[in-house]
Amino acid sequence: MVSQQLRTDTKSAPHAQKTLGQGLGRIFRQRESGIAIVAVLLIIVFQLLNNSFLSLANLKVVFQLSAEIAIVAVAEVMVMVLGEIDLSVGNVFAFSPFIMYFAYQAGMPLILAVVAGLVAALAVGLVNGLLHVKLKVPSFIATLATLYAVKGLTLVISNGYPVTTPGSGWLTGLLGASPWAIVWWAVIVAAVWHFLLKHNKFGIYTIAVGSNAVGSREVGIPTDRIRMVNFVLAALLGGLVGIVESFHVQSIDPLAGGTSILLQGIAAAVIGGTALTGGSGTIVGAVIGSIVIASLNDGMNLLGVNAYLFDVVLGIAIGIAMILNIRMMGVRGGRQ
């Protein structure tokens, strides 16, 4: 009886090892595996160096910072999947809250003022789309133009001074004044856009256009419309995160966002596994990339590292993450 049990265990051991190997193989074949490893290693290192890193109070800071980066990163992912870029998102971040503020000051209820701010963001996205799609201006140049135009307009209407975010009560809490509201907004945005990209015809068309625009047009995909909608949605997310962040900090600053949040969002998208050449992208990877960037920022602050070194470390982290992503892509390709 004992010998039979030993034979059974001996036979099942290789099967269990094979199953474990297959499970690990499936994990490492995922596009997000490289940046996920980086995220886990960073968290371990910072916790070992400062045991308050994983405290609830500090995790709240990390998640709040990563949330605003994540929403910008999601906006960039969809445009980058097309093989394009949107440089104006960071300046819409500051522009939309001011439109909301002036609409509220003009007598609009707060919710309608928020809508006005989002409509202003949509208008910027529409301009980007028209410049690129209809006038054939490269997206880098088109959105660079709107970046400066929106930045200048924001400074003009605000006179360069910050203002206090309007309103009070439960609605402001929902819009960002509650400590965890911005995190929930990021979760909702990431979930919706992940569904759009991976499980919806719109996302499939976006990937197709980014992979082969000519071929997509020939099979009947409305390539111009797909490009236009993605630029509009990117600007919408820029406006949304700007409004939510303004309620979170209870202030609207004409210099908020800008190239800082833009470049962090692009970095999160790239190290998360979205290809700059178009045709592929991942919302989940962009969210993990945002957590990596926020963890780097917060962890270095906890350790008392010179703030000016953050960009240096971020650049190195991007390089390491990209090397890991390339290695993982090689592993995935070799096993297919």
N, C-alpha and C positions, 0 to 999 in steps of 0.2 A: 504493500500500500504506500509505504514511504518512498520506495524507489519509483513507483508510478508517478507520485506527486513531483518528485525531483525531475523526472523526464518532462513532465508537463511544464514546470517552471522554466526548464532549460529551453524548451521550444518557444515559450511565450516571450522570453527575454529579447531575442533578436527582433521579434515582431513589434515589441514595445519600443525598442530603440529605433526601428524603421519608422514607426508612427511619429515618434518624437522628432526624428530628423525631417520627415515630411512637413510636420507642423512648423518647425523652425524655418524650413526652406520657404514655405508660403509667407511667413512673416518677412523674411529678408528680400523676398521678391517684390514686396510692396514699395512703391515709390517713396513713401514717407519714412522708410526704415532708417535711412542714413541720418536725417535730422532728428529723428526720435532718439537715436543713440546719443547724439550730441547733447540733446536736452537732458537725458538721464545722467550723463557724465557730469554736466555742469551743475545740476542740482546736488549730486553727491559731493562734488568738490567744494562747492560753496557751503554746504552743511557741515562738512568736516572742518572747514576753515573758520566758520562762525555758526555755532549751533542755534542761533536765533533765525537762521534763514528760513527754516520750515515752520516757524511759529505762525499761528493764525493771523496775527497782525501783519507780519511781513508778507505772507502769501496773498493777503488782500491787496497790498501795494503792487505786488508782481502781477496779479490778475487784472487789476485796474489799468496798469500801464500796458500790458499785453493786449487788452481788449481794444483800445483805441488803435494800436498798431495793426491788430488783426483785421479790423473793418477796412482800413486803408489797403491792407494787403489783399483782401478779398476783391476789392475794387480793381486793383492792378492785375490780379490773376486773370480775370476774364478778358481784359484788354491784351495782356501778354500772350494768352492762348491764341489770339488772332495774329500774333507776331508784331503787335503794336505797343505803344507806351502812352500813358497819360500823365503828364507832368503837372497838370493844373489841380489835381485832387487836393493837395496840401493847402492850396490857397482858397479853394472852395470851403475848406474846413473853417476858415475865419470869416468868409464872406456871408455864408448862409445865416449864421447866428445874428449878424448885424441887420440883415434884412428882416429876420424875425423880430428883433428888438424894435426897429423903427415901425414895423407893422403894428406891434403891440402898443407902442406910444401913440400911434395914429388912431387908436380906439378899437382895434380888432381883438376879439377874445383870444386867449393864449393859444388855444389849439389851432385856430385859423392863422395866427401869426406864425406858428411852426410850419403849417402848410405853405405859407408864403415863402418862408426860408427854403423849404425843400423845392418849391417851384423855381426859385432863383437858381438853385443848384442844377435842376433839370435844364434850365435855359443855357447854362454854361456848357453842359454836356451836349446839348443840341448844337451849339456853335462849334464845339470840337468836332462833332460828327459831320456837320455840313462842310467845314473846312477840309476835313480829310476825305470824306466820301464823295462829295459833289465837286469840290474845287481841286481835288487830288493833291492837296498839301500833305507832305509826310507827317505822320502823327507826332513825331518828336517836335517838329517846327510848329505845327498847329497848336499843340498844347503848351508849348513854350510861350507862344504869343498870348494865349489866354491866361497863362500863369501870371505874366507881368500885367496884363490888363486887369485881371481880377484883383491882384495884389494892390495895384494903384487905386482902383475904384474903392476897395475896402478902406484904404488909408484916407481917401478923400471924404467919404461919407461919415467916417468916424473921427475925422480931424486928428487921427493918430492916437486917440485916447481910448483906454478900455472903459467899459460900462458894466454896471451890475446886471446880471441876468434877471429878466422880469418874472413876475408871477410868484405864487406860493401855493401850498396845499399839496394834495395827493398827486395832482397832475405833474407838478415839478419833480416829485419823487420818482414817478414813473419815467419821466423824461431824462433822468440822470442824477437828480439831487440825492436819491437814496444811494448808500455806499456801494451796493452790488448791482445797481441798475445798469451801468455801462457794461458790466460783464455779461448780464443777461441779454442785452442788445447785441453784443458780439456773438453770443451763442446762437441767437435767433438768425442773425445775418449769415453766419457761417453755415448753419443747417439749411437755410433756404437756398443759398447760392451753391452749396454742395449738391443739393437735389437738382437744381437747374443745370449744373454742369455735367453731372453723371447720370441722371435718371430722367432727363427731359429732352424733348426734341430740340429745344433752343440750344441747350448745351452741346448736343451732338452736332448740330449745324455749326456752332462756334468752333468746335474742334476741327471739323471738316474744312471750314474756311481758312483756319490757321495752318492746316496741313497742306491744302492745295486749293487756292482760291479759284483758279481757272477751271479745274475739274469740278469743283462744287457748283460753280455757275452753270456749267454745261449740263449738270444733272438736275438743275432746277432749283437749287438752293438760293434764296434771295440774299446774296452776299452783302449787298449795300445796306439792306435793312438790318442784317445781323450786326454789321460793324456799327451802324448808327445807334442801335439800341444798347450795345455794350458801352459805348462812350457815354450815353445818357445815364445808364445805370451806375457807371463808375463815378460820375459827378454827383449823382443822388446819394451814394454812400459817403462821399466826401462831405456833403452837406449834413447828412444825418449824424455822422460821428462828431462833426463840429458842434452841432446843436446839443447833442447828448453830453459832450465834454463841457460845454459852457454851463449847463445845469449842474454838472458834477462839481466844478470848481467855483460856481456862483459868480462867474465873471466872463465877459466877452472881450477878448483881446485882439486888436487888429493884426498883431504879430504872431498870434497862435498858429500852430500847425506849420504851414510853410514847407520849405524843402526838408526840414528835419524829419517831420512825420512822414513826408512823401518818401524820402530815401530809406527810412526804416521799414516802411511798408513794402517797397520794392525789394529790399534786402530779405525781408521775411518770405516774400513770394519766391524769390530765386533760391535761397537756401532750403526752402521747403520742397523744391523739386519742380517748379514751373520753368519751362524752357523759354529762354529769351527769343529763340527762333520761331516760336509758335507751334501750334499743333498738339500741345500737351500741357497739362497743369493740374494742380491739386489744391483744393481749398483746405483740406485737413493739414497738408504739409505747410501751407502758409500760416495756419493757426499755430502749429508747433513752432515754426520759425519765429513767430511773434513772441511766443513764450521764451524762446532762447534769447532773443534780443532784450526782452524785459528782465530776464534773469541775470544777464550779463550786467545790465545797467544797475540793477538793485544790488546784486552781489558785490560789485566793485564799490558801491557806496558804503555798504556795510563794512567792507574791509578797509575803508578809508583811502582807497586808491585815488590818485589824482584824476579829477573828472576829465581832463584833457586827453587822458589815455584811453578813454572809452572808444573813440573812433578807431584807434590803432587796434585795440583788442577785437572790436567788431569786424574790422577788415580781415584780421587773421582768422576769426571764427567763420566768416563767410568763405574764405579760402579752404579751410579744413572741411567745412560742411559740403562744399562743392566737390572736393576730392572724394569724400565718402559717397556722395550721390553718384558720381561717375563710376566708382568702384561697384556700388550696388547695381547700377544699370548694367555693368559688365556681367555681374553674377546672374542678374535676371535674364540677360540675353543669352548667356551660356547655357542656361538650364531650359530654355524654351525649345 
